[in-house]
Amino acid sequence: MNDMGLVCGIAVADAGNLVLMDVVSLNDRLHRNINSARNHDRPIVLVISRTAE
């Protein structure tokens, strides 16, 4: 979640402010962000692995 917040903050800063932010481009930017390269597990994977123990 912190990575996603950071990407959002950078995108808003690049746009100038939140009002000028293009949400479609932000969505595309978030989809291109590869969390698995930083050993990020999706929340559902964490829940499944913790309940299996």
N, C-alpha and C positions, 0 to 999 in steps of 0.2 A: 504494500500500500504506500509506503514512503516513496518508492520509485515512481509510482504513478502520480503522486502529489508533486514530486519534483518536476516531472515532465510537464504537468499542467501549469506549474508556476513559470517554467521557462517559456512555454508557448504563449502564455498571457503577456509575459514581459516582451517577447518578440513582437506581439501584436500591438503593444503600446498600452493597452488597458483591457479590462474584462469586457467592456461594452463593444470594443472593436474586434474581439476574438471571434474567429470563424470556427464554430463548433464542429463543422464537418471536417475541417482540416485537423482539428484537435483529435477527433475520433480516429482519423486515419493515422495520425502520429502515434496515438496510443496503441493502435493495432500493429504498427511496425516495431514498437519497442519490444525487444526480445528479453523477457525476464528469465527465461530458462538458461541463458548464457551466464547469469549471475547466480546460478543454483537456487532460483526462486521456485518454490512450490506453490501451486494454486491452493487457496483455502480449503476447497473440497478435498483435495488430496491429503492435506494435513489432518482433516477431520476423519477421513477413512482410515488413515494409518494409525491415528491415536485410539480410535474405537476398536481396532483389530487387536490391540495389545492386551 
